[in-house]
Each structure stands twice: as C-alpha cells, then as structure tokens.
Amino acid sequence: MKMRDKAQVMDAEEIRRALIRIAHEILERNHKHIENMVLVGIKSRGDTLAYRIAENLGRIESIAVQVGAIDVTLYRDDINLHESQIQVNTTEMPFEVTEKWVILVDEVLYTGRTTRAAMDAIMDFGRPAAIQLAALVDRGHRELPISADYIGKNVPTSRKEFVRVQLVEEHGVDSAMICELETE
C-alpha cells in the first residue's frame, strides 16, 4: 500500500520551537527533581527527540540529563496480529530508573498502546518515582486512558489518516505530515 501526503502540520522551525517549549515546560514542572530526571525515547524517532530535548535542557539550564532509548516491540499488545517478521531493536538504558523521574518521549501519541507498552518496558528496569509523557504530536483517538504531559502540537485526524514524522537525523528533513493510504 502506498501513502499519500495530505498536509504538512509542522515544518522544521515548528518542530524546533515545540521541542524548546517542551524543554521549558519540563523544567518548570520538575525543577525540584532536575538532578534525578532522565529522558527515555521510544524507538524509533522518540529517542532522537529525547536527545534533542536533553540538548535544549542543557542550553536552558546548563544541566546534563541522561538519555536512554527503549524498544517496545515485545511489549506491544498487538504483536500477534502482525503477519510480517517482527524486527526488534536494541534498548539502551545506561542508567537505573528506580526512584528517577522518567520523561518518556514519543513522536506521535495516538491510541496510547505504544505508551502503555513503553511503561511496561520501563518497569522491567526498575520502579521510577514518576513517569511523564512528552509527545511531539498528539493526534487523538485514545483507546487507553493515557494523556501526554507535554505536547508539541495537537493535530486532529481521522482514523484513516496517519501522522508521519520525519527527522533530519534519519530522513534529512524535519517535518510532520498528515498522510492517508491511497486506495486503488
């Protein structure tokens, strides 16, 4: 199946500004826990955004926040629904999460199922003091009672549409597009 771009919802400058704003909001909400805070990005793309947010936190407050990356493939509740070969990526968690204030980072928040899987995965590494969620794009249509603490942009979509985030590190450009499957 082929996807067709419908509309750009964020360009490179809008993504840059959203990530700076999210960093400020994280600092404002967690000023008492900064020394005990870590960022964990959900692969793939959430980890890249987590590193960018950490860089912004460093520029704003002159702090170094540790960043990890988690693969949630084996924690998904739809793993048995895929007909294709499952590809598992590596998880990089170079710190303990027990008693840490974990900021979980994802590029698109949709049903909440990926977030739930990520929380389950994090719990296998320890018991955090708290888990907060940052999403570049929130497109709605929640199936689980999960909401983001920090949102770059709310983008209303239909269930037939998708939000595709491209990042310069992987695609050579920063953008967020609403796409839909082309019907033949």
C-alpha positions in Angstrom: 0.0 0.0 0.0 1.1 3.5 -0.8 0.7 6.6 1.4 -0.3 10.0 0.1 0.7 13.2 1.8 -2.3 15.4 2.6 -0.9 18.3 4.6 2.2 19.4 6.4 1.3 20.1 10.0 4.8 21.0 11.3 7.9 22.2 9.5 11.5 22.2 10.8 11.1 25.5 12.6 7.8 24.5 14.2 9.4 21.2 15.4 12.4 23.1 16.8 10.2 25.6 18.7 7.9 22.8 20.0 10.9 21.0 21.4 12.3 24.1 23.1 8.8 24.8 24.6 8.6 21.2 25.9 12.0 21.5 27.5 10.9 24.7 29.3 7.7 23.0 30.4 9.6 20.0 31.7 12.0 22.3 33.7 9.1 24.3 35.1 7.2 21.2 36.3 10.2 19.3 37.5 12.5 22.0 38.9 12.7 20.1 42.3 13.7 16.9 40.5 16.1 18.0 37.8 19.1 16.2 39.3 17.0 13.0 39.4 15.4 13.2 36.0 16.1 11.1 32.9 14.7 11.0 29.4 13.7 7.8 27.7 12.8 7.9 24.0 10.6 5.3 22.4 12.3 3.9 19.3 12.2 4.9 16.6 12.2 8.7 16.5 11.2 9.2 20.1 14.8 8.5 21.1 16.0 11.2 18.6 13.6 13.7 20.1 14.7 12.8 23.6 18.3 13.7 22.7 17.1 17.0 21.2 15.1 17.8 24.4 18.2 16.9 26.5 20.3 19.3 24.4 17.6 22.0 24.9 17.6 21.4 28.7 21.4 21.7 28.7 21.3 25.0 26.8 18.5 26.5 29.0 19.7 25.3 32.5 23.3 24.2 31.9 22.4 20.7 33.1 23.2 17.3 31.6 20.2 15.0 31.6 20.8 11.3 30.8 19.0 9.9 27.8 18.0 6.3 27.1 16.2 4.6 24.3 13.6 1.8 24.6 12.3 -0.6 22.1 8.7 -1.7 22.9 8.2 -4.3 20.2 8.0 -7.2 22.5 5.7 -5.4 24.9 3.0 -4.5 22.4 -0.4 -6.0 22.8 -0.8 -6.4 19.0 2.4 -8.4 18.4 0.5 -11.5 17.4 -1.6 -9.5 14.9 1.3 -8.8 12.6 1.8 -11.2 9.7 5.2 -9.9 8.8 8.5 -10.7 10.6 8.9 -8.8 13.8 12.0 -6.6 14.0 13.3 -6.0 17.5 15.7 -3.1 18.1 18.1 -2.6 20.9 17.2 -0.9 24.2 19.8 1.5 25.6 19.2 2.2 29.2 22.6 3.5 30.6 21.2 4.3 34.0 19.0 3.0 36.7 15.3 4.1 36.6 14.5 3.2 40.2 13.5 6.4 42.0 14.1 8.5 38.8 11.7 11.0 37.3 11.4 9.5 33.8 10.3 11.7 30.9 9.1 9.2 28.2 9.3 10.8 24.7 7.5 9.7 21.6 6.9 11.4 18.3 3.2 10.7 17.8 0.6 9.9 20.5 -2.4 8.0 19.1 -4.2 5.2 20.8 -1.9 5.1 23.9 -1.0 1.5 23.3 2.7 2.3 22.5 2.9 4.4 25.6 1.5 1.6 27.7 4.0 -0.8 26.2 6.8 1.6 27.0 5.7 2.0 30.6 5.7 -1.8 30.9 9.2 -2.0 29.5 10.5 0.7 31.8 9.1 -1.1 34.8 11.2 -4.1 33.9 14.2 -1.9 34.6 13.1 -0.7 38.0 10.5 1.4 39.8 10.6 5.0 38.8 9.4 7.8 41.2 7.2 9.0 38.3 6.8 8.7 34.6 5.7 11.7 32.5 5.0 11.7 28.8 6.1 14.1 26.1 4.8 13.8 22.5 5.7 15.9 19.6 2.2 15.3 18.0 -1.0 14.2 19.7 -3.5 13.1 17.1 -6.2 11.9 19.4 -8.2 8.6 19.2 -7.2 7.2 22.5 -8.1 3.6 23.3 -6.4 3.6 26.7 -6.7 6.3 29.5 -3.3 7.9 28.7 -2.6 11.5 28.1 0.6 13.5 27.4 2.0 15.9 30.0 3.9 17.8 27.3 2.6 18.2 23.7 4.3 19.9 20.8 1.1 20.1 18.7 -2.4 18.7 18.8 -3.4 17.5 15.3 -6.9 16.3 14.8 -7.0 13.4 12.4 -9.4 10.7 11.2 -8.7 7.1 11.9 -8.0 6.6 8.2 -5.2 9.2 8.4 -1.7 8.9 9.8 0.9 11.4 11.1 4.3 10.8 9.6 7.2 12.5 11.4 10.5 12.8 9.6 13.6 13.9 11.4 16.8 15.2 9.8 18.9 12.5 11.5 17.1 9.8 9.6 15.4 11.4 6.7 17.4 14.6 6.0 14.4 16.8 6.9 12.3 17.7 9.9 8.6 17.6 9.2 5.3 16.2 10.3 2.7 15.3 7.7 -0.8 14.0 7.7 -1.0 11.1 5.3 -3.6 8.6 4.2 -3.4 5.3 2.4 -4.2 5.5 -1.3 -7.0 3.3 -2.4 -6.7 1.7 -5.8 
